[in-house]
Amino acid sequence: MQYVRNAAEQIVVLAVLAVLRFFDLAGPAPFWVFVLLLGAGGVLQQPPVQRRLAGDAPGGRLWFRVASRIAFNTTLIYAIGWGAMLAVAHLGLLSRFVRQDGARAWRPLAVCSAVSLLLGQVAIALGLFSYLPQPEVHGVATLIALGIFSTSAVLGEAVQRREQAESALRQSEELFRTMVQDGADVITLTEADGSVRFVSPNAERILGRSAESLLGDAYWKILHPDDLEASRAFVQELVDTPGAEQTIEVRILRADGVWRWHEVVLRNLFEHQGVGALLGHHRDVHDRRTTHDQVAHAATHDALTGVLNSAAFQLSLERALADGATGGYPVGVLFLDLDGFKQVNDALGHAAGDETLRLVGRALTGCCRDRDVVGRIGGDEFAVLLNGVAGSAQAEELAASVIARVDDEQAADRPRVGCSVGIAIAAPGTSDVQALLRQADAAMYVSKRRGRNGYEVAGLGTGSAPGGAALHR
């Protein structure tokens, strides 16, 4: 049954020939010749035979396959007696081979068609029956050969252009697929309401999560809580600005529970017909961000104690004074110098001295308020920026707390250090950082001359003496 379906074309042609023979329009050849030729054609049509003719290779032996089909068709049409008039059937073969083998099939078919027509016309000249008289039949054959050749060339060129366009499209699709699946960026499409409608498959590799699990509002659920509000504002601003492109860095939770910094570049493409969304590129920049933070921290912090270095502290003080001048709240400074630090170094060595400095740094950080800033000015000198104090009384309470905390942190069985603290309160509108530090430094020396573990307020002449007794002058 499958054979009959594959040979349906030959069966139809045989039926037509039977009708033509009834009207004496199919030449003088015996009818069994037509049956034999069409039977052979039916065999050639079978897929297994076609594979064998191709050498079991898709598209193989093209010239041989074309030549065999052209030879069969040409023999049949010249046996019917109409010769080149029926050679237009070669165009059907052209269509079939071009569809099957592409643009490269047109040249073999045009050449084989011309050669077969030439041989057919030679046979007619040698006495083969033809319904068309000579020499007209030769002129018709020439015109038909030219028509087949030009038609083959035009069709071949058109198919070649289509193949080139399809190849370019496949390459583009493959490039896009590679970028989406194997690239370093997770690509997303986000709607105006913030819901994510597309996530590239490489999210599985980069985030440890399937793309499907991140659709809708799921992507928002893996953003760090501290970054969520800024991210929503970031998206809303882009939604309201057609064509805009902006970048933000946020922390995203991997499936293994690790927070990673990602750089997210979003572009508003709602007006782009093929996109209609916010196009996002999410790249893991955790290593770069961590390195940047480490470098920035090293540039602004004291390597030994971890508190701000002198330059960064003075910059923070400058900003605090500017903000204080704007907001109208007082800014204070505690200037600390360690008492007995040289004796610790001499008795126990520099390693013990370094550990003492680290201890003081931890003590200062631990007893200060969240809005205060601790810095190491140099050597055994520290400073605390008091961001907003309710006058000198509160500053004195904080100074006493610092002195007690440093004393409590030290071991009792080794040489101990004390603190001398100078306090300076900036008047509203003050912007001179160095003047404020000099006031606190001068007050600290006043306290140091009285003894260890004391403080002095610049300009007030009050402080604490050793043992915590208040002095009033």
Buried (B, 14 or more C-beta within 10 A) or exposed (E): EEEEEBBEBBBEBBEEBEEBBEEEEBBEBEEEBBBEBBBBBBBBBBEEEBEEBBEEEEEEBBEEBBBBBBBBBBBBBBBBBBBBBBBEBBBEBBBBBBEBBBBBBBBBBBBBBBBBBBEBBEBBEEEBBBEBEEEEBBEBBBEBBEBBBEBBEEBBEEBBEEEEEEEEEEEEEEEEEEBBEEBEBBBBBBBBEBBBEBBBBBBBEBBEBEBEBBBBEBBBEBBBEEBEEEBEEBBEEBBEEEEEEBEBBBBBBBEEEEBBBBBBBBBBBBEEEEBBBBBBBBBBBBEEBEEEEEEEEEEBBBEEBBBBBBEBBBBBBBBBBEBBBEEEBBBBBBBBBBBBBEEBBEEBEEEBBEBBBBBBBBBBBEBBEEEBBBBBBEEBBBBBBBBBBEEBEBBBEBBBEBBBBBBEBBEEEEBBBBBBBBBBBBEEEBEEBEEBBBBBBBBBEBBBEBBBBBBBBBEBEBBBBEEEEEEEE
